[in-house]
């Protein structure tokens, strides 16, 4: 049995084909069980791989309504209930498939995933997701423990600005006021696991700093055992940053987030927090390849 897939780059920068965060989308995955999906995600070894239930309802898409599909998101080692760049990249694929049934472009997609239904809409050069309302909890680690775990001077941490935030998947949002400290951050995975532990999955920490009135630079780190991973572009954590702004009472804003320079995959995310506290994350989506694999 042959399984078709597509490779898309999400949150990339126009003119740079190797920017953004790469994603593999299995577009006809209804026959795969959990262990097979995990195995294929491990085989592709990208930040995430998504699996679309092609028996869902892309065939019933209407030109005046969203295409609907169920999707599962896997890293190489575990399943994610929600993730930003997989949501946007999968929406691109689902809309393309649905367009064949409605005879024209499909500009809205509703993806059902473990974190719930995520609306996605087309923009001028990509897609924009609407995140779940944020949930907040205070960090138990002290500033010194956070700083040691993330490899930044404790003096660089903005007082009172470290918080766990989830819009479907939880991240520790950490603001620093020293851009060089952000760029030279050297997290210690052992200390991250000790001080920033999370239930069910490795700790994720999102460091960010202002670079202008409406521009931000960010880095996303995950620790697993003695291994440290840095993500090129993290839409879920960008959503959590939007949730952090909501918690601070800051709405009606739009910021451009730069991420991924240290990984060699520069990325651009657009975070919007509406006046009603709705959080949206947008970015460019570019399809770069497709193919099939044999199920065996």
C-alpha positions as CSV (number, residue, x, y, z in Angstrom):
1,X,0.0,0.0,0.0
2,X,1.4,3.4,-1.0
3,X,0.9,6.4,1.3
4,X,1.1,9.8,-0.3
5,X,2.7,12.6,1.6
6,X,3.7,16.3,1.0
7,X,6.5,18.3,2.5
8,X,5.7,22.0,3.3
9,X,7.8,24.7,4.9
10,X,5.8,26.8,7.3
11,X,6.7,30.3,8.7
12,X,9.3,30.6,6.0
13,X,10.6,33.8,4.4
14,X,9.9,34.6,0.8
15,X,13.0,34.0,-1.3
16,X,14.7,31.6,1.1
17,X,13.7,28.1,0.2
18,X,15.3,26.6,3.4
19,X,13.7,29.0,5.9
20,X,10.8,28.1,8.2
21,X,9.9,24.8,9.8
22,X,9.5,21.7,7.6
23,X,6.5,19.4,8.0
24,X,5.5,16.2,6.4
25,X,1.7,15.7,5.9
26,X,0.3,12.2,5.3
27,X,-2.9,13.1,3.4
28,X,-4.5,9.7,3.3
29,X,-3.8,8.3,6.8
30,X,-7.2,6.9,7.9
31,X,-5.8,3.3,7.8
32,X,-2.9,3.9,10.1
33,X,-2.9,3.0,13.7
34,X,-1.1,4.9,16.5
35,X,2.0,2.8,16.4
36,X,2.4,3.2,12.6
37,X,1.9,7.0,12.8
38,X,4.6,7.2,15.5
39,X,6.9,5.0,13.4
40,X,6.5,7.2,10.3
41,X,7.1,10.3,12.3
42,X,10.3,8.7,13.6
43,X,11.2,7.7,10.1
44,X,10.9,11.3,8.8
45,X,12.6,12.8,11.8
46,X,11.2,16.3,11.3
47,X,9.9,18.6,14.1
48,X,6.5,17.1,13.5
49,X,4.6,14.9,11.0
50,X,0.8,15.1,10.6
51,X,-1.7,12.4,9.6
52,X,-5.0,13.4,8.0
53,X,-8.0,11.2,8.3
54,X,-9.0,11.3,4.6
55,X,-12.3,9.6,5.5
56,X,-13.2,12.8,7.5
57,X,-15.0,15.3,5.2
58,X,-12.7,17.1,2.8
59,X,-14.9,15.6,0.1
60,X,-17.9,17.6,1.4
61,X,-16.3,21.0,1.5
62,X,-18.3,23.8,0.2
63,X,-17.1,26.9,-1.5
64,X,-18.8,29.1,1.1
65,X,-17.7,27.1,4.2
66,X,-14.6,25.4,5.7
67,X,-13.1,22.2,4.7
68,X,-13.1,19.8,7.7
69,X,-10.6,17.2,8.6
70,X,-9.4,15.3,11.6
71,X,-5.6,15.4,12.1
72,X,-3.0,13.8,14.5
73,X,0.3,15.4,15.1
74,X,3.4,13.4,16.1
75,X,7.0,14.4,16.8
76,X,9.7,11.6,16.4
77,X,8.9,10.4,20.0
78,X,5.4,11.5,21.1
79,X,2.0,12.9,20.0
80,X,1.2,16.6,20.3
81,X,-2.4,17.7,21.1
82,X,-1.8,20.9,19.1
83,X,1.1,22.5,17.3
84,X,1.2,25.7,15.2
85,X,3.3,24.9,12.1
86,X,1.6,21.5,11.6
87,X,-1.8,23.2,11.8
88,X,-1.0,25.7,9.1
89,X,0.8,23.2,6.9
90,X,-2.0,20.7,7.2
91,X,-4.6,23.3,6.4
92,X,-2.8,24.1,3.2
93,X,-2.9,20.4,2.2
94,X,-6.5,19.9,3.2
95,X,-7.6,23.0,1.4
96,X,-5.8,21.9,-1.8
97,X,-7.5,18.6,-1.7
98,X,-10.9,20.1,-1.0
99,X,-10.5,22.6,-3.8
100,X,-10.7,19.7,-6.3
101,X,-14.2,18.9,-5.0
102,X,-15.7,22.4,-5.0
103,X,-14.1,23.6,-8.2
104,X,-12.3,26.5,-6.8
105,X,-10.1,27.8,-3.9
106,X,-11.0,26.9,-0.4
107,X,-10.0,29.6,2.1
108,X,-11.2,28.2,5.4
109,X,-10.3,25.0,7.1
110,X,-11.5,23.5,10.4
111,X,-9.1,21.0,11.8
112,X,-10.1,18.6,14.6
113,X,-7.3,17.5,16.8
114,X,-6.9,16.3,20.5
115,X,-6.8,19.9,21.7
116,X,-10.1,20.7,20.0
117,X,-11.3,22.3,16.8
118,X,-8.9,24.8,15.3
119,X,-10.2,27.3,12.7
120,X,-7.6,28.2,10.0
121,X,-8.1,30.8,7.2
122,X,-6.0,31.7,4.2
123,X,-4.0,34.9,4.1
124,X,-2.3,36.7,1.3
125,X,0.8,34.5,1.5
126,X,-0.1,31.7,3.9
127,X,-2.5,30.7,6.6
128,X,-3.6,32.0,10.0
129,X,-4.9,29.8,12.9
130,X,-7.1,30.9,15.7
131,X,-5.8,29.5,19.0
132,X,-7.8,28.2,22.0
133,X,-8.3,30.6,24.9
134,X,-5.2,30.6,27.1
135,X,-4.8,28.9,30.4
136,X,-2.2,30.2,32.8
137,X,-0.3,28.8,35.8
138,X,2.6,30.3,37.8
139,X,6.1,28.9,37.5
140,X,7.3,27.1,40.7
141,X,11.0,27.4,39.8
142,X,12.8,30.4,41.2
143,X,14.3,33.0,38.8
144,X,17.8,31.6,39.6
145,X,16.6,28.1,38.7
146,X,15.0,29.3,35.5
147,X,18.1,31.2,34.5
148,X,20.4,28.3,35.3
149,X,18.2,25.9,33.4
150,X,18.0,28.1,30.3
151,X,21.6,29.3,30.4
152,X,21.0,33.0,30.7
153,X,22.0,35.5,33.4
154,X,19.4,35.8,36.1
155,X,19.7,39.6,35.6
156,X,18.4,39.2,32.1
157,X,15.0,37.8,33.3
158,X,12.2,40.4,33.4
159,X,10.8,40.3,36.9
160,X,7.5,38.5,37.2
161,X,7.3,37.8,33.5
162,X,7.9,34.0,33.6
163,X,4.7,31.9,33.4
164,X,3.3,28.7,32.1
165,X,0.8,29.3,29.3
166,X,-1.2,26.9,27.2
167,X,-3.4,27.5,24.2
168,X,-3.6,23.8,23.5
169,X,-0.1,22.8,24.5
170,X,1.8,24.3,27.4
171,X,5.1,26.3,27.2
172,X,7.1,28.2,29.8
173,X,7.0,31.7,28.5
174,X,10.2,33.6,29.6
175,X,10.8,37.2,28.8
176,X,14.3,38.6,28.8
177,X,15.4,42.2,28.4
178,X,18.8,41.5,27.0
179,X,18.9,40.5,23.3
180,X,22.4,39.2,23.5
181,X,21.5,37.0,26.4
182,X,18.7,35.6,24.3
183,X,21.0,34.9,21.4
184,X,23.7,33.3,23.5
185,X,21.4,31.3,25.7
186,X,22.8,27.8,26.4
187,X,20.2,25.7,28.2
188,X,21.1,22.8,30.4
189,X,18.7,19.9,29.6
190,X,19.4,18.2,33.0
191,X,18.4,21.4,34.9
192,X,15.4,21.9,32.6
193,X,14.1,18.5,33.5
194,X,14.8,19.2,37.2
195,X,13.3,22.6,37.4
196,X,10.9,22.9,34.5
197,X,9.4,19.5,34.5
198,X,6.1,19.0,32.7
199,X,3.5,16.2,32.8
200,X,3.6,13.7,29.9
201,X,6.2,15.4,27.7
202,X,9.6,17.1,27.8
203,X,9.8,20.6,29.2
204,X,9.4,23.4,26.6
205,X,10.7,26.9,27.3
206,X,10.1,29.9,25.0
207,X,12.5,32.8,25.5
208,X,11.6,36.1,23.9
209,X,12.7,39.7,23.8
210,X,11.5,42.9,22.2
211,X,13.6,44.1,19.3
212,X,11.3,47.0,18.4
213,X,7.9,48.5,19.1
214,X,6.1,45.6,17.3
215,X,8.9,43.1,16.7
216,X,10.1,40.2,18.8
217,X,12.9,37.7,18.7
218,X,12.3,34.3,20.2
219,X,13.9,30.9,20.8
220,X,12.2,27.6,21.7
221,X,14.0,24.8,23.6
222,X,12.9,21.3,24.6
223,X,14.8,18.9,26.8
224,X,14.6,15.1,26.7
225,X,17.0,13.3,28.9
226,X,20.5,14.7,28.2
227,X,19.4,15.9,24.7
228,X,18.5,19.5,23.9
229,X,16.4,20.5,20.9
230,X,15.8,23.9,19.4
231,X,12.7,24.5,17.2
232,X,13.0,26.7,14.2
233,X,9.5,28.1,14.4
234,X,6.9,27.3,17.1
235,X,3.3,28.4,16.4
236,X,2.0,26.8,19.6
237,X,4.5,28.7,21.8
238,X,3.8,31.9,19.8
239,X,0.1,31.3,20.7
240,X,1.2,31.0,24.3
241,X,3.0,34.3,24.0
242,X,-0.3,35.7,22.9
243,X,-1.9,34.1,25.9
244,X,0.8,35.8,28.1
245,X,-0.2,39.2,26.6
246,X,-3.8,38.4,27.4
247,X,-2.9,37.6,30.9
248,X,-1.1,41.0,31.1
249,X,-4.2,42.7,29.9
250,X,-2.6,43.6,26.6
251,X,-4.9,43.2,23.6
252,X,-5.4,44.8,20.2
253,X,-1.8,44.2,19.1
254,X,0.1,42.7,16.2
255,X,3.7,41.7,16.4
256,X,6.2,40.0,14.1
257,X,8.2,37.2,15.7
258,X,11.5,36.2,14.4
259,X,12.8,32.7,15.3
260,X,15.1,30.0,14.0
261,X,18.3,32.0,13.1
262,X,20.4,29.9,15.5
263,X,19.2,26.7,13.8
264,X,19.9,27.9,10.3
265,X,16.1,28.0,9.5
266,X,15.1,31.7,9.9
267,X,11.4,32.0,10.4
268,X,8.7,34.7,10.6
269,X,5.5,34.4,12.6
270,X,2.8,37.0,12.9
271,X,1.0,37.1,16.2
272,X,-2.2,39.0,16.6
273,X,-4.3,39.5,19.7
274,X,-7.6,41.0,18.9
275,X,-9.4,43.5,21.2
276,X,-11.7,40.6,22.4
277,X,-8.5,38.6,23.4
278,X,-8.7,36.2,20.4
279,X,-5.3,34.9,19.6
280,X,-4.2,34.3,16.0
281,X,-0.9,33.1,14.5
282,X,-0.1,33.4,10.8
283,X,2.8,32.6,8.5
284,X,3.8,31.7,5.0
285,X,3.3,28.2,3.8
286,X,5.2,26.8,0.8
287,X,4.9,23.3,-0.6
288,X,8.4,22.0,-1.5
289,X,7.9,18.3,-2.3
290,X,5.7,15.3,-2.4
291,X,5.9,11.6,-2.8
292,X,4.7,8.2,-1.5
293,X,6.1,5.7,0.9
294,X,5.3,2.0,1.0
295,X,3.4,0.7,4.0
296,X,4.8,-2.7,3.4
